[in-house]
Amino acid sequence: MIKKLLFARNDMMIHGFDLVVRLYLLKVFFQSGLTKIQSWQSTIDLFAYEYAVPLLSPEVAAVMGTAGELILPVLILVGLMTRPAAIGLFVLNAVAAYAYALTDFYNFTGMLDHILWGLMILVYILYGSSPLSIDQLISKKINTPE
């Protein structure tokens, strides 16, 4: 009885944990995006002098980064286009981690945050959306014979 209780798959707990992870990713990235749009000139300066994203102008990089931080975590939260959104957010996080490493290499705590976020996002790249998502609702609707 105890073994069954401890090791039984508890879908409600798994879905609850998944929702907490999605909310956490939303909080981290969406809040960063909101901060960037509050002072657009500071954001452009940040991309020009601190992040120094290669191959893109600071203006283009600022728009892409900010839009990604505002849109992609919302898509992951609701479970719409989860894998493409997770891939985009993973790339955004990787570029941010790279820029962060260039500017503050010895701040390991900040880098550990990026690693944690990357691992969380990687789960959605590998496994896709959870059963509590728009992707799953669409998939069930398409696969239901009529």
C-alpha positions as CSV (number, residue, x, y, z in Angstrom):
1,M,0.0,0.0,0.0
2,I,2.7,2.5,1.0
3,K,4.9,1.4,-2.0
4,K,1.9,2.0,-4.3
5,L,1.2,5.4,-2.8
6,L,4.8,6.5,-2.9
7,F,5.7,5.3,-6.4
8,A,2.4,5.6,-8.2
9,R,2.3,8.1,-10.9
10,N,0.4,11.1,-9.7
11,D,-0.7,13.0,-12.8
12,M,-2.1,15.9,-10.8
13,M,1.3,16.5,-9.1
14,I,3.2,16.2,-12.4
15,H,0.8,18.6,-14.1
16,G,1.0,21.0,-11.1
17,F,4.8,20.9,-11.2
18,D,4.8,21.5,-15.0
19,L,2.5,24.5,-14.5
20,V,4.9,25.9,-11.8
21,V,7.8,25.6,-14.1
22,R,6.0,27.3,-17.0
23,L,4.9,30.1,-14.6
24,Y,8.5,30.5,-13.4
25,L,9.9,30.7,-16.9
26,L,7.2,33.3,-17.7
27,K,8.1,35.4,-14.7
28,V,11.8,35.4,-15.4
29,F,11.7,36.2,-19.1
30,F,8.6,38.3,-19.3
31,Q,9.7,40.5,-16.4
32,S,13.1,41.0,-18.2
33,G,11.2,42.0,-21.4
34,L,9.1,44.5,-19.5
35,T,12.2,46.0,-18.0
36,K,13.6,46.4,-21.5
37,I,10.6,48.3,-22.9
38,Q,10.5,50.7,-20.0
39,S,13.6,52.5,-21.2
40,W,14.2,51.7,-24.8
41,Q,17.3,53.8,-25.3
42,S,18.9,52.1,-22.3
43,T,18.0,48.7,-23.9
44,I,19.6,49.7,-27.2
45,D,22.7,50.9,-25.3
46,L,22.8,47.6,-23.4
47,F,22.8,45.6,-26.7
48,A,25.3,48.0,-28.2
49,Y,27.9,48.1,-25.5
50,E,27.4,45.3,-23.0
51,Y,25.8,42.4,-24.9
52,A,27.5,43.1,-28.2
53,V,25.5,40.5,-30.1
54,P,27.5,39.5,-33.2
55,L,26.0,39.9,-36.7
56,L,23.1,42.1,-35.7
57,S,22.8,45.8,-35.2
58,P,22.0,46.8,-31.6
59,E,18.5,47.9,-32.6
60,V,17.6,44.7,-34.3
61,A,19.0,42.6,-31.5
62,A,17.1,44.7,-28.9
63,V,13.8,44.2,-30.8
64,M,14.4,40.5,-31.3
65,G,15.5,39.9,-27.7
66,T,12.7,41.9,-26.2
67,A,10.0,40.4,-28.4
68,G,11.3,37.0,-27.6
69,E,11.2,37.6,-23.9
70,L,7.7,38.9,-24.1
71,I,6.1,36.4,-26.6
72,L,7.9,33.1,-26.2
73,P,7.3,32.4,-22.5
74,V,3.6,33.2,-22.9
75,L,3.4,30.6,-25.7
76,I,5.1,28.1,-23.4
77,L,2.8,29.0,-20.6
78,V,-0.4,28.3,-22.6
79,G,1.2,25.5,-24.5
80,L,0.8,26.8,-28.0
81,M,3.6,25.9,-30.4
82,T,5.5,24.7,-27.4
83,R,8.5,23.2,-29.1
84,P,9.2,26.1,-31.5
85,A,8.7,28.6,-28.7
86,A,11.0,26.6,-26.4
87,I,13.7,26.4,-29.1
88,G,13.5,30.2,-29.6
89,L,13.7,30.8,-25.8
90,F,16.6,28.4,-25.5
91,V,18.5,30.3,-28.2
92,L,17.7,33.6,-26.5
93,N,18.9,32.3,-23.2
94,A,22.0,30.8,-24.7
95,V,22.9,34.2,-26.4
96,A,22.2,36.0,-23.1
97,A,24.4,33.5,-21.2
98,Y,27.2,34.0,-23.7
99,A,27.0,37.8,-23.5
100,Y,26.8,37.4,-19.7
101,A,29.9,35.3,-19.6
102,L,31.8,37.9,-21.7
103,T,30.9,40.7,-19.4
104,D,30.9,39.1,-16.0
105,F,32.8,35.8,-16.3
106,Y,33.5,35.4,-12.6
107,N,29.8,35.8,-11.5
108,F,29.0,32.1,-11.3
109,T,25.6,32.6,-9.6
110,G,24.3,34.5,-12.6
111,M,25.6,31.8,-15.0
112,L,24.0,29.1,-12.9
113,D,20.6,30.9,-13.4
114,H,21.0,30.7,-17.1
115,I,22.0,27.0,-16.9
116,L,18.9,26.3,-14.8
117,W,16.6,28.1,-17.2
118,G,18.2,26.4,-20.1
119,L,17.6,23.0,-18.6
120,M,14.0,23.8,-17.8
121,I,13.5,25.0,-21.4
122,L,15.2,21.9,-22.7
123,V,12.5,19.7,-21.2
124,Y,9.9,21.4,-23.4
125,I,12.2,21.0,-26.5
126,L,12.6,17.3,-25.8
127,Y,9.2,16.3,-24.6
128,G,6.9,19.0,-26.0
129,S,3.8,20.3,-24.3
130,S,2.1,18.8,-21.3
131,P,-1.5,17.4,-21.5
132,L,-2.7,20.7,-20.0
133,S,-1.9,22.8,-23.1
134,I,-3.5,24.1,-26.3
135,D,-1.1,21.9,-28.4
136,Q,-2.6,18.8,-26.8
137,L,-6.2,20.1,-27.2
138,I,-5.5,20.7,-30.9
139,S,-3.8,17.4,-31.3
140,K,-6.8,15.6,-29.7
141,K,-9.2,17.5,-31.9
142,I,-7.3,16.6,-35.1
143,N,-6.8,13.0,-34.2
144,T,-10.4,12.4,-33.1
145,P,-12.3,10.4,-35.8
146,E,-15.7,11.8,-36.7
